[in-house]
Amino acid sequence: MVTIDDFNKIDIRVGTVIKIEDFPEAKKPTYKLWIDFGEFGIKKSSAQFVKLYKKEDLLGKQVICVTNFPLRQVANFISEVLTTGFVVENGEVVLAIPERKVPNGLKLS
């Protein structure tokens, strides 16, 4: 079990996907995302949502991300945030998204 103090250490924020590119250098089908977190700036993420989401479906969509994990290098790309989702039994990833639009950078609590 974790405590509320443990949970509060994880910085989970919402941002809007403003740019998306294919990422052929990654081992698994992946996109490169640029996500606007408002006053916290634009951060990059690599995300394995290729099977369920087309690029045009993700552009402008708000996503929920962990913003205080260490940077992670994926092939030739530095991922700055972890875009969250649910891995279903066939290995596809369903995005975790807010139920309605909220301000970019808002912290999950």
N, C-alpha and C positions, 0 to 999 in steps of 0.2 A: 504494500500500500504506500502511496505517496501522500504527502501532506499538502495543504493549501500553499504553504511556503514553497514547496517543490514546484507546484503548478505555476505559481507566480514568477518563477525564474525563467519560464519559457515565454518568449515574446512572440505572440501570435497576432498577426495583423492582416488587414484586408487591403488589397491593392487591385488596380485595373491593368489588364494586359494591354499594352500599347504597341507592342511590336512582337512579331513571332517569325521564326525562320525554321526551316528544316535543319536537322543536325545529323547528316550522314556519317560523321566520324564517330558517333556514339556506338557502343556495342549493341544496344537494343534500340528499336525505333523510338526516337526522342525528338522533341522540339526545343529550340532555344527561345526563352521568353524574356521580355523586358517588361517589368511590372512597376507601375507608378504608385508609390506609397505616400503621395501628397507631400507634406513637409519633411518626410523622411527620405525623399528622393526616389530615384528610379533604380531598381535592383534587377539583377539577372538571375535566371533560374533555368535549369534543364529539367524537363518534365516528360514522363513517358505516357502521355495522353493521346498518342497518335492513333490508336485503334478505334477510339470512340469519338474523337473530336477532330474536325477539320480545322485548319488554321483560321479560316474565315469565321468559324463558330466561336473560337477563343478570343479573337480580337475584340476588345471592348468589354470582355467579361470580367467581373470581379472574382478574385480567387483568395483563398485563405492560406497564409504562408507563415512558417516559422522564420523569424528574421534574426535570431541571435545564435544560430549554429555557426561553427567555424566555416570559412570558405571551403568549397570542395571543387577540385579539378576533375572535370569529366572530359576526357580526350583533350582537345585544345581549347576548352571553354571553362571559365571560372564561374561556378554557381554560387551566388551570394545568399540566396534564401531557398528554403525547402517549400515547394508548392505542395499542399496536402491533398490527399485523395484516399479513396478506399479501393483496395485491390480485391476484386471479386474472384470467384473460383476459377474462371478461365484465364486469369492473369491480367485482364483488362483493368485499367484504373479509372474510377469514377471521381471526378473533381469534387472537392469539398468547397462549396460556394455559399455565400450568404443568401438567405431566403428573400431578401429585398436589398436594394441599393443602400449603401451606407457610405460615409465619408472615407476616402482613401487614407490609409494610415491608422484607422481606428483599431484599437487593441481589443482582442477577445478577452473577456473577463468572466 
